[in-house]
Amino acid sequence: MGIHLYRIDDRLIHGQVVVGWGQPLNARFLVLVDDLVASSDWEKELYRMAVPPEMDIYFADVATAVQEHARYAADPRPGILIAGDIGSMYRLAKGVRAIGSVNLGGVHHRAGRIEKLRYVFLTPAEEDELKALEASGVEVTAQDVPSAHAVPLTEVLEGQTK
């Protein structure tokens, strides 16, 4: 089974991930990849509280996630790997080279970002990282919930919605 969904979501763990994606995928573990969260016991405890008891959660910085990826991928249970930003997922994919697709689930507004979809705002540098990710063989689509249409990266970058 292993990792069924690689997702970029700056909110990390929240209801849309745990319920919206976790239930349809029958996810039994989450891997939260974020350098800052991995180094903060307080933040890890906060995110742990958002995860139902039947789900395990693992916290890793990008370097640890690269080292432990084979273990996550070999887990007999279905899981979700969530990175808090595009740069982290890009670095993970470069280190692992076994990621087939990435779900762009929520990259929200902040200074310097331009709206592409109602839930995806990107800087030019983030656009370049996504293009490089896709050029490396990783399919990148935007999809906030499983029932929504998966928007290919080319359409995201053009700001098209369907």
N, C-alpha and C positions, 0 to 999 in steps of 0.2 A: 504494500500500500504506500506508505511513506507520505511525502508532501504532495498534496493534491492541488494546492493553490499557493502561488507566490504572489504576494500583494504588496503594493506600495500604498500606504495610508498614513498621513501625518497625524491622525488621531490614534493610531496604533490599535489598541484593543478597546472596542465599544460594541454596543448592541448589534450594529450592522454586520460586524465581523463575526461575533460569537453566535448570534441567532440567524442573521440573514444568510451568511455563508456557512457557518459551522454546522447548523442543523441539516441543510440539504446535502452537505458533503459528509455528514456523520463524523465530523472532526473530533478526534480524541486527544489531540495535542496541538499546541500553538508554539511556534518559535518566534519570539519577539527579538528582532535584530535592530539594535540601536545602541550606539557607543555610549551615549549619556545615560540612558536608562540602565544599561548593564552595569554601570559603575555606581549606581545609587540604590542602596537598600530601601530607602523610603519610597522611591518611585516604583521599584519592583513590587513592593507590598501593595501599593495602590492598584497596579495593574492586576496583581494576583486576585484581588477582591472582585474584579470584573469577570473572572473566569469561573464557570460552573464547576462544581466538585468532580464531575466525571471527566473533565478535561485537564490534562497536565499542561504546564507552561514552562518553557525554557527561555532564559534570558541570555543573550549573547551579543558581544560587540561583533563587528564585521569579521575581524581576524579569527575569533573563536568560531563563528558561524561557518567560515570557510573550512576550518580544521574539523569541525563536528558534522559537516553536511552529510557525509556518507552515513553516519549513524542515524541522522534524522530521516534520510531518504530510505534507509533500510527498515525503519520502524514498521512493524506489521499493521499498525493502526493508521487510519487516514489523518493527515495533519495539514496545518496552514502555516506558512512562513510569512511574517509581516515585517517589512522594513519601513521605518518612519520617513524615509526620504529617498529620492531618486539616486542620489550619490551612493548611499549605502547599498542599494540593490545593484547598482552598476558595479561597485567594487566586489560584491559577493559573486555576481555572475562572472566577472573576470577571473576570480579565484577558483570557482567551482567548474565552470564550463559544462555543466550538466543540466542547466535550467532551460526548459523548452519554451515556456511562456511566462509572462508577467502580467498581472492585472493591475492596472493603474486605477486605484479605487478612490482615492481622495487626496488631492494636493490643493489645499485651500489658499485663499487670497492672503497675500502679504505684499509688502512694498517690493516693487520691481517685477511682480508677476502679472501676466496678461491672461485674461479668461479665455479658455479654449472650449470648455464645457462647463456646465453649472457647478461641477464638483472638481474641475481640473483647471488650475491656474499655473502657468509656467514662466520661468525666466528663459532668456535665450540660452544660457548655459545648461539649464535643465533639459531644454529641447535637444541640445547637442548630445547630452548624455543618453537620452532616450533613443536618438538616432543611432548612436554608437552601439547601444545595447542591441537594437534590432539588427544592425549590420553584422553583429557577432553571431547571429543565428537565433536570437531569442525573439519570439513573437511578443509584441507589446500591444495590448488592447486596453481600452478604458471601459470599465463597467462597475457602476456603484453597487448594484444588487444583482443576484443571479437571474432574476426575471427580466432584467433590462438587456437591450441590444448591446453586444460587445462592439465598441467603436475602434476600428483599426487605427494604428498610430498616425498614418498619413492623414486621415480625416480629423483626428484630434489636433494635429499641428496646423491644419487649415482652419480649425475652429468650426468644423461642420458638425451638425447633430442630426440624428435621424430619429 
